[in-house]
């Protein structure tokens, strides 16, 4: 799947009267006339269960054994060496450490979940929990890249999942980006590579919004031009665009120039629409109270308002650093972080469900990996007070969940070993997760491709299979 720009096509084949008969062919090459609008709604390979995605990213790696992966053996062997195979972790770890959070069965489905996320856990009948996720390495940068782009090489930028999905689906609102990344406090490690479009056209790149700001004017800097009327801006923009088009007609297609053209148009259109969508004060008081007047409450409410207006992919980050990277005092730190996120996430699910949007909106939660069931040992020479009772990175087995959008609710899939370290039953690699997400959106992950540098690239690289058991 690789739409060819109309201008590029005509430039390569030669201008002239013969091009007048190419309309039907160009229509086939550019479903939805993507040559005129790269964000025009696209055609799926088969009927979709989901129309849009909200990806809640618990940046840093939340602990599966403290949240949704119940391991009673940790209490039994607390403070003892883990029997069996030795742990392969990034740092040396010590004995097994039981969870500080109480687990119990939730909902009619009886899924085990801890009181780390009590309000989310109460919605267990809507959750499709994957307990057997695994990735490739225990390092943040490559694991972030794998989860967000399907390729772990930091120095070889690939299109992000949001870009691939926007490339496939387009958008239902021409006045907003098709892909928005809500990340408070700046950008995470590996920075904009997490939402880059890479070699895909620039129109599919994520638009970063720093949700730490509460005023719309600061959320989107320079959204309005105080010295020019809208009409004058339109005339100036038309002149700039005409010069851009003439340049490309003379010198050939330029992907960067094409991206700039689209960005200028989008920025002009956003002046009215964005002012509305990011202003949560326009929501009724009872809705704002449901989410809570906090940073994460505002983020989740903005995410709902964005997908309501046709944005295809919204990624919601829990901070620009690695807040869930609890190497120290995991009970305290995870408790604080979950306290920030639990109510807003539960509110989002409930609100989407009440509005009839959860049925075709896929909500995903998780980090780039999980954490060890063993305690992390103090770093030699470090102050023990600053390095205690935490857990190290663990890519061998961790948990993510999905809700809505055709995912099977009230369902727990796969298992880790009795201590929660390694996926041992129905393991799901990140490529498998991506293949399943694309399937729910109506795409065959092997056919959603883009030709670049002589090769057809895809989100799942050369791997991945759809986990059909996760589909309702």
MOSULCOR-V991148 format. One record per helix or strand. SS is the DSSP state (~ for helix, > for strand). FROM is the first residue (numbers start at 1). LEN is the number of residues. If there is no record, write none. Layout:
# MOSULCOR-V991148
ss->SS from->FROM len->LEN
ss->SS from->FROM len->LEN
This chain:
# MOSULCOR-V991148
ss->~ from->6 len->8
ss->~ from->17 len->13
ss->> from->52 len->6
ss->~ from->64 len->3
ss->~ from->73 len->4
ss->> from->93 len->4
ss->> from->103 len->4
ss->> from->111 len->4
ss->~ from->115 len->7
ss->~ from->124 len->3
ss->> from->127 len->8
ss->~ from->140 len->10
ss->~ from->161 len->9
ss->> from->179 len->4
ss->~ from->191 len->4
ss->~ from->202 len->3
ss->> from->207 len->3
ss->~ from->216 len->4
ss->~ from->230 len->22
ss->~ from->255 len->23
ss->~ from->280 len->3
ss->~ from->285 len->7
ss->~ from->295 len->14
ss->> from->313 len->5
ss->> from->328 len->1
ss->~ from->330 len->25
ss->~ from->358 len->3
ss->> from->361 len->6
ss->> from->370 len->2
ss->> from->374 len->3
ss->~ from->384 len->3
ss->> from->389 len->1
ss->> from->393 len->2
ss->> from->398 len->6
ss->> from->407 len->1
ss->> from->411 len->3
ss->> from->415 len->2
ss->> from->423 len->3
ss->> from->428 len->2
ss->~ from->430 len->11
ss->> from->450 len->3
ss->> from->455 len->3
ss->~ from->468 len->3
ss->> from->471 len->1
